[in-house]
Amino acid sequence: MDVSSILKIKKYCKKKNIKFFLSNNIKLAIKLDLDGVYVPSFNNNMSHLSFNLKKKFKIIGSAHNLKEIRIKELQNVNKIFLSSIFKKNKNYLGINKFKLLSNLTKKKIVALGGIS
């Protein structure tokens, strides 16, 4: 996706009062003054910790296990999407493991996967 497309989406989101998070590109999200960034579970990069972030800028991330939760904590994310709760795929947790993992962090947890 090119920058002009992102700026069009940003304008639309601002008009509709919708938060706009860019996936996996913190530098570009900061440069374009977006609301935040989504850091996928496979991204273990910590370089953004040295960036000067505005207070309103949020970092959200996803995790599938305790190791990934700890990485997201080190990345200083504001919320962690924990998946997959109900959708039986390779990252399937189930409700009991989800509850257990949720209690192992002080970060806000959002359930993801197979919820309608």
Stockholm file with secondary structure:
# STOCKHOLM 1.0

chainA/1-116         MDVSSILKIKKYCKKKNIKFFLSNNIKLAIKLDLDGVYVPSFNNNMSHLSFNLKKKFKIIGSAHNLKEIRIKELQNVNKIFLSSIFKKNKNYLGINKFKLLSNLTKKKIVALGGIS
#=GR chainA/1-116 SS CCHHHHHHHHHHHHHTTCCCEEESCHHHHHHTTCSEEEECTTCCCCGGGGSCCCTTCEEEEEESSHHHHHHHHHTTCSEEEEECSSSCSTTCCHHHHHHHHHTTCSSEEEEESSCC
#=GC SS_cons         CCHHHHHHHHHHHHHTTCCCEEESCHHHHHHTTCSEEEECTTCCCCGGGGSCCCTTCEEEEEESSHHHHHHHHHTTCSEEEEECSSSCSTTCCHHHHHHHHHTTCSSEEEEESSCC
//
